[in-house]
């Protein structure tokens, strides 16, 4: 049996597993014949996964494809773990994140987080709780609903221009923006294949001005839209590596997908460039005053330091160390979100569990990988390393050791 045949079996198995979970298959642009109309039991799928794992592990592969074998093997182990979780197997938060995403979030202490809250308190002088002060301050930076489409399209256009300076995009690449409600996420990219994406923005809650560029980069350029397009072109179409034609959401690929999409914001727009574009282009489109811009960016800088609080709260909640009420309380304290937004955030944690580590830890792992491989540190060099990583994906453990 060839390795390509094993890869086809993997695609067939994860597509069958996806019939047991609505969101497991995030994207598929492979042949229709690998989709089965038959619902295969989890018990039978587990037997098939066990067999395929042994076959892939034992396969002697060409030296040039060693990384391909390791990548597929780790994704098979991840899929088997996910299957067992659907069957009811209980694992701890860290065991789950390691098995599904090939990474474990570092421990962060509340004392450390509290020092960041103190920094925020010193910036926001307001006779109320820090959460109230933060939400009061941020009211001035909400994009009006009737300006949201204009702002987001301007952000998308600029991020695309920046990305095109360093990455050759397909001539037919395109996307559609849809505005939706009643979701646990803020935005989502549905990659449909052939360089086309549907990008959905959730309008349940107000969007702050800094989120426009963040989401444009994360969901599209150079984030999910570009990442999927590059994998389809270089791995599926050119190399014939069919395992990359399916993207399973709860898998090691997601750490790279979310991490690279978040790092792509910084790569596209360093602090000065981002601030300049937002203040001079997006603020006027949204009708937002520039009078408090300096303080706004100081606040955002401190808020960024609190990102790992979500991992801590998710771990404590999913490991049954705190109640739902306590989790919401901690999200309001460290995420500084309203109660309603904190409830939505907890709903995301309930639905996606340890997936939350992929955003911040994924970003840090990708950033460290880029920094480790750069020589002169030029913008062009960092883009080249980033581009190569998207064309030749690595899991967290692969990035950390190479």
N, C-alpha and C positions, 0 to 999 in steps of 0.2 A: 504494500500500500504506500502511495506517495504522501508527502506531507500536505500537498494541496488537497488530497482526499480527506485527510484528517481535519483540515481546516473547514472543508465543506460540511463534515459531520458536526463540527462545533457550531457552525451557523445554523444548521438544521435543529440541533438540540436547544440552543438558546431561543430560537424562534418558537419552539414548542413550549419552552419554559415560560415565555412571554404570554402564553394563553392563560396562565395561572395568575398573572399580575398585570393589571392594566397599563402600568407605566414602566415596566421593565425594559421593553424595547423602545429606545428613544428615537432611533432612526434605522431604516433599512433600505438599501438601494441595490440589493443583489437580485439574483434570478428568482422568479416567482416559483419555480419548481421546488425550491428548498422550503417553501411554506407548506405546512401540512394542515389540511382541514380537520384532521382527526385530533381530538383532545387526548393526549397521552398522559397517563397517570403519573403523579410525582414519583411514585415508587419505581415505575419502569424507567422514568427519566433518570433517576438517581443511579440505577444500574448501568445505564448507558453512559452517564458522565463518568462513573468509576472506571469503566472499560476504556473510555477515550483518554482519560487522564493517564492511565498506565501506558497506553499506546504512544501518546505524545512524549511522555517521560523517557520511554525506552528508545525513541526514534533517534537514529544517528543522522545528524543533519550536516549539510555543508557548512564550513566555518563561517562563510559570509552570511549565513542565515541563523546563527546561534541566537541572536537577539530576538529574531522572529519567533523562534521556538519558545524562549523564555517568556515572551510577552503572551503568547497563546496559552502556555501552561498556567501562568498566574491568573489569566482570565477564566480558565476552566475551574481552577480551585475556587475562585470568587463565585462563579455561577453555582457550583455545588453547595457552597455555604449559603447562598441566597435561597436555593431550593430547600435546604434543611430548615432555614428560618421560616419559610412558608409552611413547612410541615409542623412547625411549632417548637423547634429547638431553640433554647434560650442561651444566649451568650452575652458577655458583658459588653459595654460600649466600646472599650478599647480592643477587645477580641474581635468584635464585629468590624470595626474600622480597618483593622489590620487584614482581616480575611477578605473583606469586600474591596477595599481601596488601597491596600498595601502600605498603610501608614497609620501611625498613632499620634494623636495630638499631644503636644507637650503640656505638662501640668502648669497651671497658672493659679497663683494664690489670690484670694480676695484682698489681702493687704496690698498687693501690688496694684490691683484694679482700683482700690480706694485712693491710692496716691494720684492716679489719673483723674479721678473724680474731684479731688482737691484742686488739681490744676484747672479743671473746668469751672469750679466754683469761684476761683480767683478771677476768671475771665468774665463770668456772667454774674454781675451784682444784681440780685433780684430778691425781693422779700418773700421768698417762698421756697419750696423744695427744689432741688436741682433739676428733677424731672420736669416740674412745672416751668422753671426758668428756661430750660432748654427748649421745650415745646413752644413757649411764648416767643423766644428769640427766633426760632426757625420759621415762624409764621410769615416773616417778611421775605422769605426765600422760596416760597411755594410758587410753582409754575401755575398760573391760572389755567383752568381746564380748557378754555377756548384758545389758549396759546400753546397747548401741549404739543400738538402735531407740528406746528411751525418750529418750535424749539428743538424737538427731537429730530426732525428732518435736517435742520441746520447742523446739529451735532453729528448726525450720521454722515452727512456730506463731508464734513471736515475730517472725521476719523477715516473715511474712505480715501480721501486725498492723501492723508499722512501715510496710510498703509500702502498705497500704490507706489509711494516713493521707494519702497524697499521690497515689496512682494508683487510679483507679476500675477495679477488676478485674471481669471478666465474672461474672455470677451463676452460670454453670456451670463456671467454671474449676476444675480439679482435677488431681491427680497421683497416681501410684502409686509407692511406694518398693520397690525390689527389691535384695537383697543378692547379689552375684555374686563370682566368682573368676576367676583366670587372665586378667586384662586388663592392658594396659600403662598404663592410666589409673587415677586414684583414684575418679573419679565421672563420670557421663555423663547428660546429659538427652536423651532421645529424644522430641522434640515430635511428637505424632501428629495435630495439627490440632484445630479446634473447642475450643481452650482446654484441651487435655488433654496431659499429659506422663507419660512413664515415666522415673523417676529411678533410676539404678543406682549403688550404692555398692560398690566393690571391697574385699573383706575379706581380700585376700592378705596385707596388712601391717596392723599396729596403727594405729588412728586416734587422734591426739592431740586433747585437749579443745578446743583453739582451732580445729580444723578443722571442728567441727560447725556453728558459726555461719557460717564461711567458705563451706562447701559449701551450706548452706541458702540463703544469699544468692546465691551464684554460680549454682547450678543452677536456682533457683526464683525467689525474691523478693528483689530486683527483677531477677534475672539471666535466664538463658536462657528459662525458662518464661514469664515476663512479656514479654520481648522478642519472642518468637515470637508470642505471643497478640496483642500490640499491632500487629505487622506484618500479621498475618492480618486483624484487624479493620479497621484504618485504610487499609491499602494494597491488600489483595486484595479484601475484601468491599465496602468503601465506595467506593474509587477505581477498582477493577477493574484494578489494575496487576498482571497475572498473573505477571510475572517474580519477584515476591516470594513466590509460592506454592511456590517451590523454593529450598532452602538448600543450596548447594554448599559442602562443608566447606573445601576449599582455594581460598578466594576472599577478596576484600577484606572481605566481610561478617563474616568470622570475627574480624578484628582488632577490629571494633566489638563483636561478640558477646562475645568473651572479655574485652576491655578494659572494657566497660560492666559485665559480670558481676563483675569484680574490683573496679572502682571502687564498685559497688553495695554492697559490704561496708562500706566506709568511710562511704558515704552513709547507710546504714541504721543503722550503729553506729559512732559516733565512738569514740575510744580509751577515754574514760571510761565510756560506755554499754556498750561491748562487754565491758570488764573487769568491770563491775558485774554484768551478766547472767551471764557465765560463772562468776564466783566465787560468786555468791549463788544461782544457779539450777542451772547445769549441773554444777558441781563436786559439789554434794550428790547429784544424781541419779546421777552416775557413781561416787560414793564416793571422790572424790579429795580429799586433804587440801589445805587452804588455806595451810598453813604456809610453803610456798615460792612462793606466788603472786607476790609482789613481784619476786623474782628471775626467775621464769618470764617475766613481761612485759618485763623488761629484756632478756632473752635474745632474745625474739621480735622486739623492736625492732631489734636488731642483725642478726638473721638476714634480716630484710626487705631490708636493704641489699645482701645477697649475691645477690639474685634474678637479676641480669643475668649472673651467672656461667654459668648454664645456656645462655644465648645464645652466650656466648663458646666454651664447650665444644662445643656443637652445631656452630657454624661451623667450628671447627678440625677436628672429626672428619669432618664431611660434605665438607669441602674437602680431605680426606686429608692433613692436616697433623699429625695425631696418630693413634696406633693405638687399637684398642678398649680395650686394657689401660690406656693412658694416659688415655683418656676416663673410664673407671671410677675411676681414681685421682684425677682432678681433681674428679669428682662427689663422691667421698668427702671430698675436702679442702674444697671450697667449698660443696657442698650439705649437707655434714655428715651424709650419709645412710649407713646400713650398706652393706656390699658388696652384699648381696642387693637392697636398695632401689635402689642405684646402677645395678645391672644392669637392673632394671626401668625405671629412668629412661632409660637408654641405649636400651632397646627402644622406648620411646616416641619418642625422637629418630629412631631408624632408621625407624620406621613413619610418622612425621608430619613429619620433617625441619624445615624452617624455620618450621613452625607454632608452635614454642615462643616466637617473638617476640610472639605475639598476647596473651599473658598479661601480661607486665610492660610492654612497650612500649605495648601497647594500653591498659592501665590508665593509663599516664602521659599518653598522647595524649588520652584521654577526660577525665582530670582537668584537664589544661591547657585543654582546650576549655571545660569548665564554668567554670573560673576566669576565662577570657578573656571570657566572656559575662555573668558575674554583675555586678551593680551594688552591691547592699547586702550581699551575701554571706550572706543569711539561709538557714536550712535550707529553708524553703519555696521560695525562689527557685532554689536549686541543684536541688531535686527537679523543679521546673518545667522547667528547661533540660534535665535528664537525660531527663525524660518526653518532651519534644519531640524529642530526639535519637533515642530509640527508635522513635517514631512516624514520623520522617522521617530514616532512616539516611543516614550519610555515611561515605565511605571515609576512610582516614588522611590522604591529601593534601587532601581536601575539608575535613576538620576543622582541619588545620594552617593553611590559608589563609583560613578564614572566622571 
